[in-house]
Amino acid sequence: MRKTQGKSRASSVKAKHHSNLTFRMNVLFFSIFIVFSMLIFRLGYMQIVKGEDYVRILERTEEVPVNTSVPRGRMYDRYGRILVDNQPENAITYTKMQTTKSEDMLKIAEELAALIEQPTNRVTMRDRYDFWILKNHEEAYAKVTDEEITEINSRENITTSEANAAVDKLVRERITDEELAQLTEADLEVLAIYREMASGYNLSPQIIKSENVTDEEFARVSERLTELPGVNTTTDWKRVKLSTLSVLGRTTLPAKGIPNEKLDYYLARDYSRNDRVGESYIEAQYEELLQGQKTVVKNITNKKGQVVDTITTYEGEPGKDLVLTFDSELLAETEKIVEEELLALKAMGSSYLLDRAFLVMMDPNTGDVLSMVGKKIEKDPDTGKNVIVDYAYGSFTTAYEAGSVVKAATVLTGYNQGVISMGTTLGDEPIHLAGTPVKSSIFNRSGYISMNDLTALERSSNVYMFKIAMLINGTPYSYNMPLRLNDDTFSKMRNNYAQFGLGIKTGIDLPNEVSGVMGPSGPTYGGKTLDLAIGQYDTYTPLQLVQYISTVANGGYRIQPHVVKEVRGPSKDGQQLGPLETEIGPTILNRIDNPTEEIDYVKEGLRRVYAGSQGSARGQFANAPYTAAGKTGTAEVVYYGPLTDYYGTNTVNLTHVGFAPLENPEIAYAVVIPWATTNFNIYLPHANVIAKRSLDKYYELKEKYESTKVSESNVEQPILPAITEDKIGEDEQE
């Protein structure tokens, strides 16, 4: 019996143990099932739900724009003649990998220095200190004690990078002049190469040298590429101008790269630090079109971060070409005219303040700027002799008192304000106001001459314009009257002038345009309203003046001037301009309030200035074979130009505006010669002469183009050679 009980107890224990083991195994298998289910679910979630996000992240980190030195877009004149071109040149580049160390780059720089000559003029003192530290690492950091390092690291809220920078600063301060002098000329050449290599981004080619790379240097480096990891030989593009016109702008050189003040802006747009960028005027204004698109590549790396393959995902393409509004032949001819008349005027003894002259010619119906001339006399710092430089940008960045050329706007303002009407007669007589000097017209210092508005324009009556201003103020002229202004007189006159473009920006597609200077206004400035009426108070740019006379010429529409006519794709064959992508047409900014009949009536008065028996420009235009119209001007001003020793000197500005032909105007022009003379007793026709000679040249070229079938087209436009073979390299531009 006892034996039987023992067996039964043992069997029960076994069964219980087996049951527990089975339970534990089931729990284990169930746990494994749950874990694998979670893993499978997570894997499915990552692949199905998040898969596209991770692919995008991978592409974002691996696809990088590479500086393939695509050519910038060219610039042509309105007839397809090249103005700005690209010239290929040899270049040597270096691409830094993620795993590249400073020691690796230094070794490659030393090898490159034996193959090429690298200028050292860009090496700074900071570069020298850092290079000495790189070459003498242990000796350099032995200059800072462990106690000093501990003290720096213990400073409150200091980051690791800030601590390292503080240590480096101490090291540089303790490098002696004698130690720094250990760097030889050969070391400096290595340093000049190394600094360019180090300034690049990982996986993005950095130009080491692109200026004056000789064929021998190019060949020597090309032969050693397998021994120089990251180094490559390629083609870069040098910007070349075939015109001295300053508003074409300039680009930075690769040695300078992106200007510091715009670094963040351009880096955010995938530029490299040493990319050429537009630095001024058209090159800067249209940078995004001219720059072109870089090649985008995907770099495939191994576990060590080394690039093992490169796949192109987007082929780069050259920048867009710009067809400008300029007629390069008209521009060149009018530049000669302005230079000749400027030098002739400068040769006169009373013209010692004179240093500049401007001419702007524009299509009054489209706003196309056909010629923009600015010439300035400067001293050559080496020879001390006078030289003439291009100052075309001064036509919209500088402003001057314009004188009587604004009188057409004054007459139209009088009509608009209801104080005169077409044919109104007023007396020209010396104006005596209480407490102010006598004001009069140049041709009438003592008498009384009755005249209407057309005669007032023909003879350039100051007094007629004075009386318009007084009527706008609500105070008709009487002898020895006080002239106290109403609060809105200045604003009425200036608002009307602004309708023509006087005193406000024209809207030209170029940077840095100014609106001019408005003189102070108020009840005590009564006499200044009279000066404003004859253009001797507020200042206007030459470009504003041509916009103003264009508004009169085209029947009252203020057109926005522009210098870019078309945007085209790159030429496919070098024979025809590329496909048209954007055509920039006329932009009407506003229409003046005067009806057409008043504008046409004033245009007849401007015609009399040229053809009337007493017209102030009759001597130049009376026998012209075309029916032009315009207005002459002189402004008595106080000098505040670049010669500070002569501040406060009384001088004269010469001006002229006009358009042709009278019946259907196709060309408008403005001439400004500031500070022409200090002699108020001589007649100077130079502004009139510039206008007449330039208009003659316009018609002469028009006839020539018609006979030789030179024309503009927005469909197929052949590329024509430049009018000059003289080239200005980007390193020669100022």
C-alpha positions, 0 to 999 in steps of 0.5 A: 500500500505504501508503495502505491501511495508513493508512486501516485504522489510522484506522478502527481508532481510530474504532471504538475511540473509538466503543466507549468512547463507547458504554460510557460512555453505557451507564454513564451511563444505568445510573447514571441508572437506579440514581439514579432507582430509588433516588429512586422507592424512597425516595419509595415508602418515605416514602409507603407505609411512613412516610406515616402517621407523617409525617401524624401529625407534621404533625397534631401540629404543626398541630392546636392546642387553642384557648381558646374560653372554653367554660363550666365545668360548673355545680353543683346541689344534690341537688334540682336547685337551682343553686349555681354558675353561669356568667355571660357577659361580653364579652372581647377576645382576641389571637392571636399568629402564628409570624411576629409580631414584638414591634414588630407587637404594640407597634403593635397594643397602642397602637391597642387602648389608644386603644379600651379602658381597661386596668387597670395594677395588674398591671404589674411593675417588670420589665415597665417595664424591659423595655418601656422597652428595647423602646421605646428599643432602641438607647439601651438596648443602648448602655449595654453596651460591646462589651468587656462583651459579648465578656467575657460571650460568652467565659465558660466553657460559657455558652449563647447564651440565657444570654449574652443574658440576662446582657446584658439584666440589665446593660441593666436595671441601668443604666436610671436612675429618670429614664429609667424615669419617662419612661413616662407613664400612657398608656405604662403602659396600652399596656404592660398590654395588650402584656404580656398579648399577649406572654404567649400562645402562638403560634396560641392566643388570649390574653385581653387583657381580659374583666373589665368590658369595656363595650358601648362598648369591645366595639363599638369594637374589633369595628368595627376588627377588620380593622385589628387583626390577631390581635385578636378580640371574643368571649364569656367566662364569669364564675363566679358562686356562689349560696351562701356555702358555702366548700367549693364552692371558687373558680376563678382569674381570667383575670388570674391564670390558672394558679397558678405552682406548677401551671403545668407540670401544666396546660400539659402538659394543653393549658391556656393560661396565663390559663385559669380553673382550680379553685383550692380544694375542689370546683372544684379536686377536680373540675377535669378534669370542670368545665373542659370541652373546648376546640375543636381547630383545624388552622391552614393556613400559607403559606411565610412561616408566616402562617395562611391558613386555619383548619379545626376538627377538634374542636368544644369542649364545656362542662364536666360538671355536678355534682349535689352531695349538699347540700340547699341549703335545709337548708344555709341554715337550719342556717347561720342556726341555727349563727350564732345560737347562736354569737353567743349564746354569744359574748355571754357574758363567759367566751367570749372565746376562742370564735371558731367552731362546726361542724355536719355532717349526713350520710345514715348509709347513703349517705355523702351530706353534706346540710349542712356548716356552719362559721362563724367570727368574725373582725375586719373590718380596716376597721371593727374589728367582729366579722363571721361568715365561712364556715368549712365547710372547717374541718369536715375541716381542723381537729381538736379534743378531742371529749369524751364523745361518743366513749363509745359507741366506748369501750363497743363497744371494751370488748365487742370486747376481751372486758373487758366484755359487754352489761349489765356492772356497774361502780362509778362512784367517784373514781379514785385512782391513785398520783401523779396527781390524782383523776379522777371523773365530773361527777355523782359527786365522792365516792360509789360508784354501781353502774351498767351500760353503758347507764346509763353512757352515759345519765349520761355516766359518765367512771369507767365508761370509765376502768375499761374502759381499765384492763381493756383494759390488764389492770390492774383498778382498785384504790385508789391503784394505780400504772398502768403501761401495756402496750405495746399498750394505746394501739394496741388502743384507737386501732385500735378507734376507727379502725374508726369513723373516729376518728383517721383520714381519712374519705376525703371527696372534698375536698382537704386533709383532716386526720386529727387529732393523736394524743398521745404514748404509752408506759408512763408515759402511763397516765393518758392512756389514761383521758383517751383513753377519754373523748375528752380526748386525741386530736383528731378533726374534726367530719367524723370525728365524724359518720362515727363516729356514722353507723357506729353508726347504720347497724349498724357500716358505716363509709361514706365521706362524699362531696359529689358525688352525680352527674356529668351532661352539660350541660343541653340545654334549660335546663329539665332536668339533662343526661344522667346519666353517673356516679352516686356511690353508697355506699362501705363502707370497713370494718365494725367487729368488733362483732356487730349485737346489741352495736351495737343495745344501745349504740344503746339507751343513746344513746336514753336520753341523749335520753329517759332520766330522767337523760339529758344531752340530755333537756332538748332531746330528751325531747318530740321527735316523732321517736325520735332518739338521741345523745351529748353531750360536753364536753372540758376542754382547754388552748387553742392557738388563733389568739390566741397571747397566751392559749396555755395557758388552760384552756377547754372544747369543747362537742360533740354527735353523734346520729342519727334515727330510732332504728329506721331511721336516715336522718340523722346529725349532729355539732356541735363548738364549740371553746373555748366558755368558760373558766368550768367552773361553768356549764352550756352547752346550745348544742351540744345546741340546735344539734343539736335545732334542726337536726334539727327543721328536717330533718324540717320540710323533709322534710314540705315536700318531700313535700307540694310534690313536690320530689324527687331523681331520677337520670333526669329532674331538672328544674332548680329556681331557687336559694333565693336571688337573691344572687350572688357574683361570682368577683372577690368571692370570698375 
